[in-house]
Amino acid sequence: MAKPKVVVLSSRTLYTEGVLSRLKEHEEQVELRVVDAREEDALDQIVSYSPWAVILDQSDEEASRHCSLSELLEELPSLTIVRLDMQRQGFQVVTSEQHTAEEVDDLLEVVVRSKSDDST
């Protein structure tokens, strides 16, 4: 079974580098690749690698500039994005689903279902 591919998008912030160091201790579980957020083609590098997840520091302006959340999800719709939050000493997981909607009811069904999932 292939290991999940994970990209760490970093412009070498201390927090991201610390997380990367810890992840490297578990390389038997994931295939890691580091992409420098300061590079103009960072998004292209991520897309060509086709990772399962991207980990980034939410306060990293370079990462936001070259790889916005909307661009990442547009290029890789099933991507899981993990936004590290040093302020809260935690992280936020951003996932995406794609649906076709022919009527407003289709949209409402997804909204209501997702909200009812949160309350369980």
N, C-alpha and C positions, 0 to 999 in steps of 0.2 A: 504494500500500500504506500502510495506517495505521501510524503510529508507536506503539510500545508505550507504554501509560499507566503512569506510575510516580508513586507518592505517597511523599513524604518526610514522615514523621511526626516532628515535632520540638517540643520545648518550649524551643527555642533553645539547646541545648547547643553549646558551642564546636566540638566534634568534628563533630556533625551539620551545623552551619552551614558548616564548612569543606568537607565532602563535597558539600553542596548547591551551594556556590559552584563547585566543580569540575565538577559535573554540568551546571550551566547553560552551561558552555563547549561542551557537546555536545547542545544542545537540538534540533539537526537530526536526532538519532537517537532521541530519546525525548520524549514529552509529559510534562512535569513538573508536579506540583501539590504544594504544601506544605499540610499540615494541622497545625494547632496542637494538640499533644497535651494541652494544658491545657483545651481546650474539652470540655464535657460530651458534645457530640454528635460528637466526633471519629470514632468508629466509624461512625456514620450517614453522615458526609461521605465517608468512604473507600468504604463500600458503594455509595453512590449514584454515585460516580465510576467504579466497577468497574475498578480498575487491574489490570494484569498483575503488578505487583510493589509491595511496600511496603518502604521502607528506614527503619530506626529504629535508635536508639542503644540497645544492650542495657542500658546502665546508667541510662537515662532512666526514672525512676520514674513520671512523669506518663504516658508512653506505655504503660507496663505497667498503670497504673491504669485508663485509659480504653479501651485496645485491647489486651487480652491476646492472646497467640498463639492460644489456643484459640478466643476469640471471632472473631478475624480469619479463621481457617480454617473455622470453622463457617459464617460468613456468606459467605465466598468460598473454596470448597473447592479451587479450582485455583490459588490465589494463591501466588506466590513471595515469601517474606519474607527480607529481607537484614538481619541483625542486626550492626550495626557494633560492633566490639570495640576500643576505644582501647587497652586494656591490652596486647593482642597485636598492635596495629597491623594488623588485618585484619578479616575478617567471616565470618559463618556464614550459609549459605544453607539455609533451611527450606522444603521443598516438601511437598506433600500429594497422596495418591492416595486415591480412594474405591473400595472393592470391596464386592461382596455376598458373603456367606459363609453357605452353608447347612450346612456341616460344618466340623469342626476342620481337616480336610485342606486346605480352602480357605485358612484362616488360615496354616497351616504352609507351604503353597506360597509364599505371599507373603513370609513371614519367611525361609525358606531361600533363595529367589531373591534377595532384597535383600542377604543376607549374602554370597552367592556373587558378586554384582555388585561388592561392595566389595573382594573379594580379587583381582580382575583388574587 
